[in-house]
Amino acid sequence: MTGAARFEVVVPPPADGSTRARVGRLTLPHGEVETPTFMPVGTNATVKALHPDDLVEVGAQIILANTYHLYLRPGHERIERLGGLHRFMGWDGPILTDSGGFQVVSLADLRVVDDEGVTFRSHLDGSLHRFTPEYAVEVQMALGADVAVAFDQPVPPHSSSRVTVRDAAERTHRWAERSLAAHTRPDQALFGIVQGGLEPDLRAESTRRIASLPFDGICIGGLAGDETPAERAAALDVAVPLLAGDGRVRYLMGLGSPLDLLEAVHRGMDLFDSVMPARVARNGQLWVPGGRINIRNERYRDDPRPVQEDCACLLCRRFSRAYLAHLFRAEELLAYRLATCHNLTFTLDFMTGIRAALRAGTFPEGLPALRSRAARPITRAAAVQPA
Ligand SMILES: [Zn+2]
């Protein structure tokens, strides 16, 4: 372990086994993070449409930046020359960079995976690139986030064969050891990634293997993809109990809807990230307790109320639904900033509420109320149905 991350469980799960949820404190070089919490995603070293002061305002304690995107543009060496990622993007709080594995597999045009690494074409200009575990770590050391992540091979959980899942998990384990050996930056933590898809024995084996290595934190990867919530819950019910005596922070990669976050916290996860709250905001979907508002709907053009009465965000404390509806119709840039501030505030306030319930010891009995408060993001099925 690097010693750059220290994790303490502040409120352990209750002894009656009613939940595995816990409150923790993750101490990183650029600050402390109270868990469970959600990390807004700044793909290109910016959370789209937001100023870093807006991130403080919405309650972000830590943000995520994408290794793959920053490697391609503007280049990790340029960011290093300019003083590292924190200085470059004007954010002095904790940052985590992902390994690039997910983007290489899901975004790059061509990709050839072998035991040494992955060769891929840039989605920007078609140029040819290669990531190995060593190189993904080198790129992340140059970027200089508080937390780097080992290079892995994720596969879509639901639609991959057992052989594909097994091979990807075994490769991920070999790459985890190589990532650890390559990482030499003492002021940066390194997290490892568990794979293993939805196969209980493969998920369990991957959890044991990754947990046996001296990472500073444990990521659960290969979920938040095409699996159902029940399949995700089952995979977590395999992995998390194996980490019961493990003192490290647990991060479920790629999950973003409030209800999904709640269920994963209940199963013992501490950290989350997703582009979802910001992406749906830019499409005019505003999350509110128990539902969502499509601000492009005609009925909001004359609505003088705030988007959410009890929300203290930049949007709700000053502007009406009618004004936001106007901004979206006029394609004014302020629309994206205000809507993003609201959805991230909603998400982070929701996590604050979860932590408060855990502190008060009321989380298990408060679960139904939290479930009904969780916003309902638009689903693929709902998206094609008339409103
Ligand atoms: Zn708001």
Boltz pocket constraint, residues with backbone or C-beta under 6 A from the ligand:
constraints:
  - pocket:
      binder: B
      contacts: [[A, 307], [A, 308], [A, 311], [A, 312], [A, 313], [A, 314], [A, 315], [A, 316], [A, 317], [A, 341], [A, 342], [A, 345]]
      max_distance: 6.0
